[in-house]
């Protein structure tokens, strides 16, 4: 990324599969395209990460956004949610996305 030289080079093989498969038909992708630009209007951002492990990335977002950025993780999913995560109906997913908006 031109404005994140300290992050080094990123190869396509290093991307999360969900990013590689994302397109305009994907609700999660559409949610992100709509909401990520609004981060700049936030009072701060919470990341599910550990400061010591992701200091470089957190520093980037602090510099780029000019707002407080906090590492609050790791926040694990409860076991019951992991088992259920793949079983959500489209209606439940839509309710969740509406809640996030």
Secondary structure, DSSP 8 states (H G I E B T S, - for coil): -TT-GGG----GGGS-HHHHH--TT-HHHHHHHHHGGGGGGSSEEEESS-TTTSHHHHHHHHHHH-SEEEE-------HHHHHHHTT--HHHHHHHHHHH-
